[in-house]
Amino acid sequence: MKKNIIITGSSKGLGLLIAIELQKMGAKILINGRSKSKLKQLKKKYNFFDYYAGDLSKEKNAKKCAIYAIKKMKGIDVLICNAGKSKSCSPNKENKKEWEKMFDANFYTTSNMIESTKKNLIKNKGKIICISSICGHEFIKGAPITYSAAKAALNFYVKSLSQYLSKDICINILSPGNLLFPNSVWDKKLKNDKDETKKLIKKIPLKRLMYVDDLIGCIEFLLSSKSKFITGHNFIIDGGQTISDRKSVV
């Protein structure tokens, strides 16, 4: 996979795991986060192509990131918008500050980067993948309202944008279900509340939590030539959870 890829929110967690896997496939990866020192360490440890440190919810930072990546990589083939934040206040305790924080993390980081890179992506007949959540697709009991609303806004933005972008670019959404990886929400629940985890797994038709490999397989497909006629879609990767039980607890 000889592609130049920017992955936002890739200094830890899911974004970092995606970066590691795509680099193994031969991609040239530019990682992103807010801590320059951490990104520098990760670049050295995993031999990533480069990094850009900055809060991409700020439009000027997104523009700087795009300019830097285009210059250093001599063009961008793929933008993977992974930056986001799920931890928020409990339902009915929302305030303006919390709403702004969640929309900055889950919506504006993505919209800013798409606006800043789309000209170059169109030129290179590139692809955009936005990581969302089943919380933006269906009501999930217990999920923060601010998070769910921000992801729902992201989903509609991407679907709408797909109708107006150039014919030379594909943009799609991946909405993972209950994803299990080291230090994830479900990794902690599996250790601290096995009963709750077992109850959820019983409600999932495929009888397990989601693994990073499940997501990587979808990303690999969307980056391949086999997906060249797919755009504006939201791929729900949840083992059938949102179809079989709309009262799932997260």
Buried (B, 14 or more C-beta within 10 A) or exposed (E): BEBBBBBBBBBEBBBBBBBBBBBEEEBBBBBBBBEEEBBEEBBEEBEBBBBBBBBBBBBEBBBBBBBBBBEBBEBBBBBBBBBBBBEBBEEEEBEEEBBEBBBBBBBBBBBBBBBBBBEBBBBBEBBBBBBBBBBBBBEBEEBBBBBBBBBBBBBEBBBEBBEEBEEEBBBBBBBBBBBBBEEBBBBEBBEEEEEBBEEBBEBBEBEEBBEBEBBBEBBBEBBEEEBEEBBBBBBBBBBBBBEEBEEBEB
